[in-house]
């Protein structure tokens, strides 16, 4: 099992009261530090204002943040946990992803979901469609993005989005394409969309018993369409509390994630204290749980 970490952006109040320039310097510092510690991947949220309450505090924009992180690192995988499909035209998302993959030297992974944070949708002028419409729009988005990342020009006419003979060059570096991650816990729609379009399904903020119970269902979603379940990875962004406190309980939690058969665990150990010390303590607990971190020279 690989292990990745969220890099602070301020969304969960980690930069409340900070000077923006100082906070930005810390974000890049922790990105470099996470790579040096050997974590497999680094992730950011795709949100515009803080949670749970929208305060007048820092929240750095996600694509800009990842681009800077790509220039500050050399090895780690980079991506979103996950972008909101409704915030950007999906053809634009494919263009952003393709360019970011080139900038990062082929290290970008495109995580995407239907979106949920109503206050952001309304504050930024997107409205807030019903859940069913948001999920149908995600389906349109995935149809377009997969076509935009495939060879040739893209054409798709959906209810919510369309492209006609659209050019997307470059298409990124990775082959056969940039990995696509669908995020969400919805068994009926989201998991079927992942089985159809994605390389990975990311589960989020549920208990490990729920994760374990879901894996056979995820496999069945692949089998429904004749896909080999082994070709759809399953990852997990755990509840922040589960990864908060250094020590044996956290070691045991990480070890159980590996035993379940997850391909990747993502945690946010610097949520409450955005320091290199907290990342280092999390790295030590990962190693104690039997996780092999990729310590390589950087710089």
N, C-alpha and C positions, 0 to 999 in steps of 0.2 A: 504494500500500500504506500502510495506517495502522500506527502503532507505538504499543504500550502498554508499560507497565512494571509489574512486581510491586512492591508496597509492603511493606517489612519488617514482619513480625509476630513474629519470633523463631524460626519453625519450623526454619529451616536454620542455627541457632546464631548468627544475627546479633546477638542480644541476650543472649548468655550472660554472666552476671555483672552485667548492668545492673540498676539500680533500676527497678522496673516503671513508676513515674510518669515517669521520665526517658525510658525506652524509648517509652512511649505518646506523649509529647510529640514525640519524633523521628518516629514514624509519621505523625502529623498534619502535622508540618513537611514531610516528604518528599511527602506527598499534595498539599499546597498547592504545593510547589515543582514537582512534576511537571506540574501544570496550568499554572503560569506559564511553564514551559519549552516548552509547546505539545504535549505528548504527547496522543494521541487518547484514551487510556483508561488506567485504573488497575485493578489486579487483586490479589486476595488468595487465599491457599490456604485449603482447608477441612480443617484438621488440628488435633488436640488436644494432641499432644506431639511433641517434637523428632525430627528425622531426621538421620543414620541411626539413632542410638541415642536411646531415650527418656530424656533427662536431666531432672533437676528444675530446668528452666529455663523462661523465658517462651515461651509460644505464645498469642497473643491470638486469641480466638474470631472467626470470620469474619463472621457476619451483624452482630454488634455493631460490629466494626471498620468494615465498609462503611457502616453507618448513620452513624457519626461522620464518615467521609470524605465522605459525601453532604452533611452539614451544613457541612463545611469547604471545599467546592469548589462551583463553579457550572457548569462547562462539560463536564468530562471524562466519558466513559462509565465505568461502574463495574460490576465483576462478580467472580465467582469463577473460578479456574483449577484445578479445578472442584469443586463440592460432591460429596460422597459420597452417593449415593442411599440407601444403607443407614443413614445416621445420623439420618434424619428421615422421618416419615411424609410421602409426597409431597403430600398435600393441605395439610399444614402448610407445606411448601416453597412451594407456590403462594400461600398466604396471606402468608408472609414476603416473597416476591418482589413481590407486588402492592403491599403496604404500602411496601416499600423503593423501588419505582418512583415512588410518590407523594411520598415524602420527598425523593427526589433530583430531583424535577421532570421525570421521564421519562427518566432516564439509566441505568437498571439493565439488565443483561443476565444472564440466568440460565444459567450454565454448570453442567453436571451430568455425572457419570460413574458407573461401577459401583463404584468404590472398590477399594483394593488393599493398604493398609497394615495388615497383620495384627495388629501389636502394639496398634494403637489399637482395632480392633474388639474384641479380647479384653479389653483393659484397661478399656474402657468398657461391657462387658457385652452387646455385640452378637453374640457368637459370631463365626464366620468361615465363612460358607457357601462351597461350592465355586464356582469361577469361573462355571460354567454357570448356577447359581442366582442369583448376583449379577447376571449379565447379563439373565436373565429378569425379575428384580425391577426392573432398570432399565427394561425394556420396559413393565412395569406402571406404574412411576412416570411415565414419559413419557406414557402414555395418560391418566393421571389429571391430570397437570399441564396438558397441552394442553386437556383438557376444562374444568379449573378456570379457565383463562385465556380461554376462549371465551365467547361470550354465553350467558346463561342458567345454569341449575343443572347440576351435573355428576353423572353416574352411570357407573360402570364397575366391573365385578366381575372381578378378576383373581385369579391363584393366590396372589400375595404381598400385594396391597393392593387395597382397594376403596373406593369412595365411592358414596353413594346420595342423590340429590337434594340434593347439597351446594351451599350458597350461598358464593360468593366475591365479596364487594363491599367495597371497590372492586377492580377488576381491573387497576389500574394506570392510567397515563396514555397510554402509547404505543399507537398503532394500526397494524395491526390487533391486535397483542398485544405483550407484552414479548418481545424476541428470546430464543430458546432456542439454546444452544450445547451440543452433545454432545461430550465429550472422550474421546479414546482412539484407539489405533492398530490396533484389531482390525478387519481387513478384512471378515470374514464376518458378524459380528453387530453390532458397534458402528457401523460405517459404514452398515449397512442401517438401523439405528435412526435414525441422523442423517438419512438420506435420507427416511425416513418422517415424522419429527417435527420436525426442527430447522431453524433458519435458518442455522446455521453448524456446521462440524465443526472441532474443534481437535485438531491433532496435537501430540505432546509428546515432547521429549527423544529425538529420533532425528536422524540425519544428513540433510543437505539432499538427498543423492542418493536416500535413501529417501522423502523428501517428494515429490520430483519424480516418482519412479516410482509413487507412490501416487495422484497426481492423476487419471490416466486411469481407475484403478479406482474412485475416488470418483465420477467422472462416470458410470461404468457402473452403480453402485449406484442412482443416480437414474433412469437410463434403464430399469432393470428394472421400476420401478413407474410409468413414464410421467411422471416429473418432469423438468422442464427443468434440466439440471445447472447452468446459470448462476444458478439461484435458491438454490443451496446454497454459501455462502461457505466458504472453507478458510483457517483461521488456524493459527499455529504458535507454541507456547511452546518456544523453543530451549533447548538444553543451556546451563546457566549458564556453563560454560567458554568457549563460543563467543562470549559477550558480555562476558567478564571484562576483557579488556585493551584499553585505548584504543589507537587507531592504525589503520594501513592495513589490517591483517588483519581487524579488526572492521568497518571501512568496507566492505571487499570482501564480507564475509559478509552484511551488511545489504543491499547492492546485489543480491547473488545471490538473496536471499529475494524481493525485488521482481520480479526477472526471471522467477522460477519461476511467478509469478502468484498469490501469496498475497494474501489480502485484508487480513491483519493479522499483524504480528510482535509477539510479547510476549517481553520479556527481563527479567532480574533483575540489572541492573548494580550494585545496591547490596547484593548478598548479602554480600560480604566486607568492605565498608566502607560502612555505611549513612549516607552523607553527601550533602548537596546538591551537593558538588563532583563526586562520581562520577556523579550524574544529569546534571549539566551537561556533563560530558565525553561521556557517551553521546548526549546531544542533539546535540552538535557532530558526532559521527561519523555520526549519522543524516542530518544536513544534508549532510555531505560525500558521503554515499552517494546523494544526490538525493532524499531524503525531505523533503517539505514539512511542517513542523510548524506547528500552528495557534496562532501567537503572537497572543494577544488580551489586552486589559487585564482583569485580575482584581482583586478586592478591593473 
